[in-house]
Amino acid sequence: MPQPTVNPQRFDPYRNFKFRLSWDGRCVAGASKMSGFDRKAITLERGVTHDPEFERWTHGLEAFDADPTREFSLEDIRRELIVEVCDEAGIPALAYRIRRCWVSEYQSLPDLDADANAVAIVKLTLQNDGWEGGASADPPR
């Protein structure tokens, strides 16, 4: 079987972000700003995702709001996330496992004004049951 060739010019949409979110072993989003971890909600800003499953997850509560007859359980929308903190070279330096988190607020675009120099900012607020890690880029198992 032929071996695939590596493309050194491959586009990595998350390379320039200092905070990367992963689940199931793959990077699903990147962000430029993140609040501290102190058992409160974690907020990420100025981010991007190219992952359709992650995008659907960010709208999790809306699916239940759209169908009032559907029985709701928070377990349906909780996920384990890995947040990697990257150094200046874009290499993961620290990693945290965010336990049983769910999206409580998601803003995909700010108010748009063609006359302003606004930057499109994504704001993602994650409620969680705690976190662990931070010692190295290898998250706890």
DONU-165024 format. One record per atom (N, C-alpha, C, O): x, y, z. Coordinates in steps of 0.05 Angstrom, whole numbers, plus 5000, padded with zeros to 4 digits. Layout:
BEGIN
XYZ...
END
This chain:
BEGIN
501749775000500050005000501850255000503750265016501350444982503050684981502550855006500350875017504750975016504651155039503851435030504751535010502051565045501251835038503652025042505251985060503752225026505952425028504952645047502652715048506852765061506252985079506453245064508453285049504453405067504453665053505453875073503953955091507853985069508954185088507454445086507654615104505954495064504454745061501554715071499954895067500954495085498254445095497354675112498854775129494854755109493654975125492654865151490954685151493554965173492654895199491055135210492355325219488455125211486855355219487155435248486455655256488355265265488555315293491455385302491955445325493355385283496155425289496755685304498355685322495455905297496056165309494456225334494756445345492856045343491356095368492855995392494155775391492756135414494256065438492755865455493955745473490155825450488555635465487155455445485655555427487555195447486255005429484454815444485254725465482154765434480254585446480154325430480054325405480254105444480253845432478253655446477753685469477253465430475753245442476153005423476753045399475852775434476152525418478752525402478952415380480952645414483552645401483952825378485952805364482153015373482453195350481853485359480153525376483353675347482853955353480254045339479953995316478454165355475954245344475554555343473654645330477154705358476954995358479455125369481054995383479755375363482055535373480955795383478955905373482355915403481556175413484056345420486156235426483656605420485856785427485756885456487856985466483556855469483256965496481556765512479656645503482456725538481056535555481056645584483056745593478756615597478656695625480256495642480956275633480756575667482156385685480356165694477856175692481555945705480055725715479755765745481755755760477355795755476855825783474155715792472855825809473355495780470855355786468455505777466155425782468855725763466555875751466455795722467955615713464855925707464755875678467355965665468656155674468055825644470455885629469556025603467855925589470756255597469956395573472356415554474556485561471756345529473756365507472756565487470356585482474556725477473856935458475756945434477956825435474857075413476357115388477356845378479756785376475456675372476056405364474956335337473556485324475556085330474555975304474255675307475755545322472355565292472055275290471455215261469955365247472454985252471754885226470554605229470454455209469754535253468754265259465754275262464754395280464254145244461354155245460154035270458154125280461453825281460453705306460653895329458853915346462954035331463354235352461254455349460154545369460854555325458854765320456054675329454654835341455254425323452654325332452554325363450554385374454754235375454854225404454454495417453154515438455554705405455354975416452455065416451655245432450754955400447955025398446154815413443754805408447354665431445954445444443354515458441354375453443354725474440854795488438654895469436354855474439455015446437555115427435854885416433454925410436954645413435454425402433154355421430954275412433654375447431554315466429454535467427054485471430454785464428555015464426755005440424355085441427754905417426154895392423954685394421954715380424254485410422254265412421554235442422754075456419454385451418754365480417654095488417554045512416953925470415953655477418253465482417853245494420653535474422953365478423953365507424253585518424353135518425253125546428153205547429753115531428853375567431553485568433153365591432153335613435653305586437553225606440153365599441053355576441353485619443953615615446053415606448053495593445753165613447652965604447752935574449852855563445653015560445552995531447453195518448253155495448253405532449953605520452653645534454153825527453253485554455853505568458053365553457553155541460453485553462753365539465253405557465353595573467153235553469853265565471453415543471553325520472753635551474353785532477253805543477753805567479153815524481953865531482554155521481954215498483554325538484454585530487454595532488654545553488754645509491654665508492454955507491355115492494355025524495455295524498155285509499955135517498355435487500655415470502655645475501955855484505255585470507355785473507455965449505855945431509556135448509756325426510156195399509356315378511255955399511655805374509155645366509155515345507055655382504655505376504755225385503055055376506655155402506954875412505554855439505955025456503854655443502454625468504454605492506254435491504054775512505754785535504354665560505554535576501754715562500154615584497554505573496654595551496354315587493754215578492054165603492954085624489454225600487454195621485154035610484254065588484153855627481753705621479453845635479453875660477453935620475054065631472953855633472053735612472053795657470153575662467253665658466353865668465853495643462953505640461953795633460153895646463153915613462454195607460254205586459754015571458854435587456754485568456654785562457554945578455654855539455655135530453255285541450955205536453755495556451455655567451155905551448956025552453155995536452956235520454756195495457056115498453656275472455256255448454456485430452156525423456456645422456056865404457756825380460256845382456556755357458156695333459056935318461156925306457657155320458457405308457557635325455357625337459157845327458258085342456358245325455758175302455258465336453758645319455558745297457858835303454658745273456258825250455659115242453359195241457759265237457459545229459559595208461959595214458659645183460559685161462259935165464359965152461360125181462860375185464860355208466360545213464960125222466760095245469059905237468859755218471159915253473359735249473159495268475159425281470859385271470359165290471558905280471658855256472458745298473558485293471358285300470258295322470858095283468857885289469857725313472057605311468357715334469157575359467157355365464757405366468157125369466556905379466956885409469156885418464756875423464856855452463456595460461156545452464856425474463856165482464256135513466456155523462056095527462056065556461455775563459355675555463255645577462955365584462455335614464155425631460255225622459755145649461154875652461354725633462054805677463554555679463354455708462554595726464254205711464354075737467154065748467753895765468854245739471654255748473654185726472854125703476154205733478254165714480654045729480854045753482453935713484953815724487053845703486553865679489553845712491853855694493354115698493154245719494854185677496454425677499454385680500954575677500254135687503154095691504754065665507054155664503553955645504953925619502853905597500453915602503853875573501953865550500553595548498753565532501353405565499953145565497753165585498253165609495153175576492953195595492652945611493452725603491552965635491152735652489252535638487452615624489652285643487952075631485851985650484251805644
END
